[in-house]
Amino acid sequence: MTEHSSDYYQRLVDESALGKFLTREIGPVETFDVARHEQGHSNETLFVTWGDRELVVRRPPPGQTAETAHDVLREYRVIDALQDTAVPVPPTVAACDDQTIIGSDFYVMARVEGTVIRDDEPARFANDDAREAVGTELVDTLAAIHEVDPSAVGLSDLGRADGYAKRQVARWGKQLAWAFERTAESRTVPELERVGSWLQDECPDDHPETLVHGDYKLDNVMFGPGDDPDLAAVFDWEMATLGDPRADLGWMLSYWRDAKDPEPEIPDLAMEFIEAPGYPTRTDLVDRWESQTGLTFEHERFYRTLAVYKLAALGEMFYRRYLEGNADDPFYPLMENRVPALADRAIRIIEGDEPL
């Protein structure tokens, strides 16, 4: 085992207890190593070398979290159910709801080799054909998620698909209210109240009903190590449910940049390299999704506004956790100013100043 002095790390995992659990589930090894994955801003990810096996442990962050957030056992259930489908997911190993082991629920999966495209474009993909393939693979995999038959994989009770869009507006309003209980002591974001009211008024009465990922975007998938983009795994299923596929598409589009776009509200999350020639535009991605699924992206302003509203709510929850001392992520304190900037972006979409 590796020595870790960080107080935050000590709150994440009791390595001895985790080792005993893995010994029971997999079998003993002479030595093992655990390292915290520094990327990502929601659930915590730990890399475990267990003999000749490379594993990943997923657990919630320590400290108080908003109701329904960070549900890692739900995430495990979905990944496990999708093992034999057209949706690429990591092989599952074990899940544990005994919070006495590492202080929370957690699960273990095999580590997949490849590249998560986040900060920079991989050199092997820096050509027009590969760039187009990255976008095509991304949207085709989203379409594959939306084409899964939930009943056939044991997920028919994962959620209630009807009324999903309205519940999303209400849920993220509640998440914001939870965050505002603490963050309002630092500063307020009244524009988000206007956005929430608009979403309530403009919410579609009905919508298609499919399996939805809930957080589908370029840096929540992994491409294999080859020169040709091959989407090898989809991660971060904690918000998966049965619902409205157009919400998934709107969320993915909120992160995808076109060359005409203004400066990003959160530079840390913006992949500006996507503006390079060769990458599909947002309109291209919508057209591809519609052709793959047979669905149409109606009410696009609503879904894109909802996506930015959700991103603002997540940022505000991050900011609350920072103010309460329950995170050491340097990204979290930046939300003081970046959530208000997201609110302004949502209003631009509402008013037609930021078209698809």
NORTAQUI-V386747 format. One record per backbone hydrogen bond with DSSP energy under -0.5 kcal/mol. NH is the residue of the N-H (numbers start at 0). CO is the residue of the C=O. E is the energy in kcal/mol with one decimal. If there is no record, write none. Layout:
BEGIN
nh=NH co=CO e=E
nh=NH co=CO e=E
END
This chain:
BEGIN
nh=9 co=5 e=-2.1
nh=10 co=6 e=-1.3
nh=11 co=7 e=-0.9
nh=11 co=8 e=-0.9
nh=12 co=8 e=-1.6
nh=14 co=12 e=-0.8
nh=17 co=13 e=-2.6
nh=18 co=14 e=-2.5
nh=19 co=15 e=-1.9
nh=20 co=16 e=-2.0
nh=21 co=17 e=-2.6
nh=22 co=18 e=-2.1
nh=23 co=19 e=-1.9
nh=24 co=20 e=-2.2
nh=25 co=21 e=-3.1
nh=26 co=21 e=-1.3
nh=32 co=48 e=-1.7
nh=34 co=46 e=-2.5
nh=36 co=44 e=-3.0
nh=37 co=35 e=-0.5
nh=41 co=42 e=-0.6
nh=43 co=58 e=-2.7
nh=45 co=56 e=-2.8
nh=46 co=34 e=-3.3
nh=47 co=54 e=-2.4
nh=48 co=32 e=-2.4
nh=49 co=47 e=-0.8
nh=49 co=52 e=-3.0
nh=50 co=30 e=-0.8
nh=50 co=48 e=-0.7
nh=52 co=49 e=-2.0
nh=54 co=47 e=-3.3
nh=54 co=52 e=-0.6
nh=55 co=108 e=-2.7
nh=56 co=45 e=-3.0
nh=57 co=106 e=-2.2
nh=58 co=43 e=-2.0
nh=59 co=104 e=-0.6
nh=68 co=65 e=-1.8
nh=70 co=67 e=-0.5
nh=71 co=69 e=-1.5
nh=74 co=70 e=-1.6
nh=75 co=71 e=-2.3
nh=76 co=72 e=-2.2
nh=77 co=73 e=-2.1
nh=78 co=74 e=-2.3
nh=79 co=75 e=-2.8
nh=80 co=76 e=-2.0
nh=81 co=77 e=-1.6
nh=82 co=79 e=-1.0
nh=84 co=81 e=-1.7
nh=87 co=85 e=-0.6
nh=92 co=107 e=-2.4
nh=93 co=107 e=-1.7
nh=95 co=105 e=-2.8
nh=98 co=96 e=-1.1
nh=100 co=97 e=-1.5
nh=102 co=98 e=-1.1
nh=105 co=95 e=-2.1
nh=106 co=57 e=-1.7
nh=107 co=93 e=-3.5
nh=108 co=55 e=-2.3
nh=109 co=90 e=-3.0
nh=110 co=53 e=-2.7
nh=114 co=222 e=-3.2
nh=116 co=114 e=-0.6
nh=117 co=115 e=-0.8
nh=124 co=121 e=-1.9
nh=125 co=122 e=-1.5
nh=126 co=124 e=-1.9
nh=130 co=126 e=-2.6
nh=131 co=127 e=-2.3
nh=132 co=128 e=-2.1
nh=133 co=129 e=-2.4
nh=134 co=130 e=-1.7
nh=135 co=131 e=-2.4
nh=136 co=132 e=-3.3
nh=137 co=133 e=-2.1
nh=138 co=134 e=-2.4
nh=139 co=135 e=-2.7
nh=140 co=136 e=-2.0
nh=141 co=137 e=-1.6
nh=142 co=138 e=-2.2
nh=143 co=139 e=-2.0
nh=144 co=140 e=-2.0
nh=145 co=141 e=-2.0
nh=146 co=142 e=-0.9
nh=147 co=144 e=-1.2
nh=149 co=147 e=-0.9
nh=151 co=148 e=-0.6
nh=152 co=148 e=-1.0
nh=152 co=149 e=-0.6
nh=153 co=150 e=-1.0
nh=154 co=149 e=-3.2
nh=155 co=149 e=-0.5
nh=157 co=154 e=-1.8
nh=160 co=158 e=-0.7
nh=163 co=160 e=-1.6
nh=166 co=162 e=-2.1
nh=167 co=163 e=-2.5
nh=168 co=164 e=-2.0
nh=169 co=165 e=-2.1
nh=170 co=166 e=-3.3
nh=171 co=167 e=-2.6
nh=172 co=168 e=-1.5
nh=173 co=169 e=-2.0
nh=174 co=170 e=-2.3
nh=175 co=171 e=-2.1
nh=176 co=172 e=-2.2
nh=177 co=173 e=-2.5
nh=178 co=174 e=-2.2
nh=179 co=175 e=-3.2
nh=180 co=176 e=-1.3
nh=181 co=178 e=-1.6
nh=182 co=178 e=-2.6
nh=183 co=179 e=-1.8
nh=184 co=181 e=-1.3
nh=185 co=182 e=-2.1
nh=186 co=182 e=-2.3
nh=191 co=188 e=-1.5
nh=192 co=189 e=-1.2
nh=193 co=189 e=-1.1
nh=194 co=190 e=-2.0
nh=195 co=191 e=-2.5
nh=196 co=192 e=-2.1
nh=197 co=193 e=-2.2
nh=198 co=194 e=-2.4
nh=199 co=195 e=-2.0
nh=200 co=196 e=-1.9
nh=201 co=197 e=-2.3
nh=202 co=198 e=-1.0
nh=209 co=242 e=-2.5
nh=211 co=240 e=-3.1
nh=216 co=214 e=-0.5
nh=219 co=216 e=-2.0
nh=220 co=217 e=-1.1
nh=221 co=232 e=-2.7
nh=222 co=114 e=-2.9
nh=223 co=229 e=-3.0
nh=228 co=226 e=-0.5
nh=231 co=221 e=-2.8
nh=231 co=229 e=-0.6
nh=232 co=221 e=-1.5
nh=233 co=87 e=-2.0
nh=234 co=219 e=-3.2
nh=239 co=236 e=-2.0
nh=240 co=211 e=-1.8
nh=242 co=209 e=-3.3
nh=242 co=240 e=-0.5
nh=244 co=242 e=-0.6
nh=246 co=243 e=-1.4
nh=247 co=243 e=-0.9
nh=248 co=244 e=-1.9
nh=249 co=245 e=-2.3
nh=250 co=246 e=-2.1
nh=251 co=247 e=-2.4
nh=252 co=248 e=-2.4
nh=253 co=249 e=-1.4
nh=254 co=250 e=-0.7
nh=254 co=251 e=-1.1
nh=255 co=251 e=-0.8
nh=260 co=257 e=-1.8
nh=268 co=265 e=-2.0
nh=269 co=265 e=-1.0
nh=270 co=254 e=-0.5
nh=271 co=269 e=-1.0
nh=273 co=270 e=-1.9
nh=274 co=271 e=-1.7
nh=275 co=272 e=-1.9
nh=278 co=275 e=-1.4
nh=284 co=280 e=-2.2
nh=285 co=281 e=-2.4
nh=286 co=282 e=-2.5
nh=287 co=283 e=-2.4
nh=288 co=284 e=-2.6
nh=289 co=285 e=-2.7
nh=290 co=286 e=-2.1
nh=291 co=287 e=-2.1
nh=292 co=288 e=-2.4
nh=293 co=289 e=-2.2
nh=297 co=295 e=-1.6
nh=301 co=298 e=-0.5
nh=302 co=298 e=-1.9
nh=303 co=299 e=-2.4
nh=304 co=300 e=-2.3
nh=305 co=301 e=-2.8
nh=306 co=302 e=-1.8
nh=307 co=303 e=-1.8
nh=308 co=304 e=-2.6
nh=309 co=305 e=-2.5
nh=310 co=306 e=-2.3
nh=311 co=307 e=-2.4
nh=312 co=308 e=-2.2
nh=313 co=309 e=-2.7
nh=314 co=310 e=-2.4
nh=315 co=311 e=-2.3
nh=316 co=312 e=-2.2
nh=317 co=313 e=-2.5
nh=318 co=314 e=-2.2
nh=319 co=315 e=-2.1
nh=320 co=316 e=-2.3
nh=321 co=317 e=-2.1
nh=322 co=318 e=-2.5
nh=323 co=319 e=-2.0
nh=324 co=321 e=-1.5
nh=325 co=320 e=-2.9
nh=329 co=327 e=-0.5
nh=331 co=328 e=-1.3
nh=332 co=328 e=-0.5
nh=333 co=330 e=-0.8
nh=334 co=331 e=-1.8
nh=335 co=332 e=-1.5
nh=336 co=333 e=-1.2
nh=337 co=333 e=-1.6
nh=338 co=334 e=-1.6
nh=340 co=336 e=-1.2
nh=341 co=337 e=-1.8
nh=342 co=338 e=-2.2
nh=343 co=339 e=-1.8
nh=344 co=340 e=-1.8
nh=345 co=341 e=-2.4
nh=346 co=342 e=-1.8
nh=347 co=343 e=-1.9
nh=348 co=344 e=-2.1
nh=349 co=345 e=-2.4
nh=350 co=346 e=-2.4
nh=351 co=348 e=-1.3
nh=352 co=347 e=-2.4
nh=353 co=347 e=-0.9
END
